[in-house]
Amino acid sequence: DQLVGKLSEDSIETLISDAKSAFDEVNNLSVDDLSRALAILGLKTNAKFQDATEVWQEALENINLGKLSKMGETFVSAALQRIIQLNEAYKVISTFNKKKF
């Protein structure tokens, strides 16, 4: 009797593995990671989390992929890399904010 939507053992293992990886990633962040993240967003160490949120959102809003697509693949690729960099930096800052060392 198979139930619709029932997870197989492999799927549970995958979920557990993904959760462990996410947990390990959060706990492996260093102060250097935070310093790099702040630098990417152009923030000083005395910035507040709200400052980081505002700068991150503004930076993402200023990337106009539609306009860049008319300039060619190189520009779009560079913009996508910048978006990834901004998101990763914000993720690090957000993680440190939640941990409140």
Order of alpha helices (4+ residues) and beta strands (2+ residues): alpha-alpha-alpha-alpha-alpha
